[in-house]
Amino acid sequence: MRTDPYGLRLDRRPELIPEVVRRIPPRGDDSLVIYDADGTLWVNDVADDFTLWMMDQGELSRDNWRTYQRIYADDHPTGCRYLLTFYAGMTLEHLGARIDDYWLRQANRAWIWEVVESLYDLAAKGYPIWVVSGTPTDFLLPLQRMLPVERVVGMDFELDGEGRITGKHAGISCAGEGKAEKLISLVGQRPIRFACGNGSLDGPMMKLADFAWSVYPNPEFAEYSRAQGWPILPRPPDFVEEEKFTI
């Protein structure tokens, strides 16, 4: 299998495209499609993996990591916001350089190939691809170089008067209901033709789309997806739950 520096296949596998995506016609209006990132385009979580890597590099303190895990377990959107506190005092310029280094040299993404192939297919049909995630936006900006992604919408860092991260979020909190709220604030009345996600944080934004696809959902979100009539890509037998869900 030929891959690029990010582990993405260079050869297309159209047989992996799900029927729900095959049914979507070529774009004929101003509609777009949206994808979640962590747990949807790949297994596991870039927000966690990058933060732990930054701790290994001595750039961040580990002191509150277990606190973050407990907060996330109790309230996912609050946990997404709490992760921003680890980066307080850092500049976006420095953070961006470390993110680029991580994606090129450290990240070991387990891409979910059915999802990746669906993204390429919809891009070929003319749809702008947006990635909407509870992960900090800056962590995912390299996707615009790696895949045909037009825009990344995530949790935005608030900056102080000197351009340093405060540890708080700016604008709408992009998690749970906030994902749908932030997306609507940006697209207005533009049709959302397709949405793809993997968990409860994605449900509200997936309901905005004409077609939706549930990827590797846990049992609770699988039941919710079936109730919505969304097709499901089930978890493989060797699937391993994210660490923050197993504390």
N, C-alpha and C positions, 0 to 999 in steps of 0.2 A: 504494500500500500504506500503510494507516494503522498507525502505530507509537506506542508509548508513549515516555517519556523515556529508556528503556533500550534502545530499538531493537527491542522485542518487538512482533510483530504484534498488533493489536487484534482482527482477524478470524481465526477458526479456519479451518484447511485440513485437514479430516478425510481427504481423499484421500491425504495424506502419511503417514498412520499405517500402519506396517508390519503385515504379516499376523501376525507373532508376537505383536504387541500386541492386534490385533483378536481373537485367539483367547482372550485372557485374560478370564474371566468377571467380573462385578461381585463385589466383595469380600463374602465371607460368613463371614469369621473374623477373627482378629487379625493377619493377614498385612500386610506392607508391601512397597514396591518401592524399589529403590535405583538411583541414577544417579551415575556419575563426573561430574566437572565439566569440567576442561580437556581439550580434544580430543574431548569427547563432547557436551556441551550447546553448545559453541562451538568454533571453530577456535583453536588456539594456547593460551597459558597465562597465566592471570591472575597467578599467582605471579611469573612473569618480567616481564610487562608492568607490573604495579604497582610492582615493585621498581625497574625501569629508570626509570619515571616519577618515583618518589621520589628517585632519583639526579639526574634532570634538575631537580627542585625544590630540590636542594642539601641534602636531608634525610638522605641516605645517601652513604657513600663508595663509589666505583667500584673501589677498590683490589683487591678479591678477586673481582671478577665473572668473570674468565677462569678463576680457580681453581675457582669454583663450576661453570662449564660443563664443565671437565675432570672434576671429581668426578662430576657427574651422568652424563656420557657413560660412565664406567666402572662406576658403581653408582647406579642411579636412587634407591633408598630413602635412601642416604647423601646424595645430592645434595639430596633434599627436606629432610632435616634440616639440612644445611649452610646452606640459604637463611635459616633462622631467625637465623643469626649476624649478618646484616646489621642486624637490628632491636634488638640488644643495647643496653640503656639507655633505650629508649623506653617510655612508658606505653601501656597499652591504650586509654586515653581519647584521647590524641593520635592514636594509630594509627587508631582508629575514625573520627575526624573526617576524616582524610586518605582513608580507604577510601571513605567516603560521597561525598566530593568527586570521587574518581577515577571511581566508578561513574556518577555523575550527569553529570559534565562532561568527563571525559577518556577513559573507556573507549570503544572502538569494536569491540564484540563482533561477530564474524561467527557468528551463531547457526546451528546446524545444525537446520534447520526440521523435518525428519522426527523428530528426537529431541524437540524442544520440543513438537510436536503429540502425540507418544506420551505425554509427561508429562501434558499437559492431559487426555488421554483416560483415563489411569489414575487421575488425581485425580478425574475425574468419575465413575469407577466405584467410588469410595469408598476407594481405597488411600492411606494416608499415604505421602508422598514424602520420602525421605531422600536427601541428597546426601553421598556419601562420597568424600573426595579426599585426595591427598597434599599439596595446597596448605594453607597455614595456615587454620584454621577462620575466624578473624576476617576474612580477605580475602573470604570467601564468604557471610558473614552477610546482606548485602543481598539475597541470593536469596530470603530469606523474605518480603521485601516485593515482589519482582518476579514471583515464580512461586508456585504452590501447593505450596511446600516446607515441610514440617513441621519438619525438623531438618537441620542441617549438621554433619557429622562430618569433621574434618580433622586436620592436625598442630597440636597445641595448644602455645602458648608457655608455658614455665616462667617464673614470676615470682619475684623476690627479695622480701625482707622489706619493701621499700618499694614494692612493686607495679610494679617495672620489669622489662622483659623481660631474661632472662639470656642469650639466644642459644641455649639448649638447648630440647628438647621436653619436655613434661610427659605422663605417662601412656604409653600404647602408641603407638609410632611408626606413623602411619597411612599406610603405603606398602607395596606388595608384599604379602607374607604378613601384614604388620601390619594391612592394611586388613580382611582377613577376621577376624583376631584381635580387633581393636578393635570391629568390628561385632558379633561374637558376644558380646563382653563387655557390650554394651549391650542387645541384643535377646533374648539367651538362646535359648529354644526357639521364639520366634515365627517362623512361616513367612516366608520371603522369596520372594514370588511371582515377581518379575522383577528382573533386573539388567542394566544397560547400561554398557558401558565401551569403551575404545578401545585399550588396550595391556597390556603384560605386568604393569604394576602393578595392573591390575584383575582379572586372571585368577582369583586365589584367591577374591576376593569374588563374582565372577560364578558360580563353581562352586557357591556356596551356594544359588543361586536355582533355582526350578522352570523358569523360562524365562530365557534370556539373549540379548542382542543385541550384536554386535560392530560398532562404528561407526568408519569410516575407519581400519581397522587397517593397520599397516605389513605388508610381506610375511610377516615372521616370525610376527606375531600373527594374521594372516589364516590361515596354515597351522594354528596352534594352535587357532583358533576352529573351523575346519572339522573338525578332529579331535574337538572337543567336540560337534559337531553344531549349533553356534550359527549362525543366519543372520547375514549380513554386509551392512552398508551400505558399498559400496566407495567409495574416495576418488574425487572428481571429477577430470577431466583437469587443472584449474587449481589443484589442491591444492598448497600450499607447506609444506614441512616446517618445524617449529619451529626457530628459530635455534640453540638449544642442542644440536640434533642435527647441526648442519652445521659445527661448529668444525673 
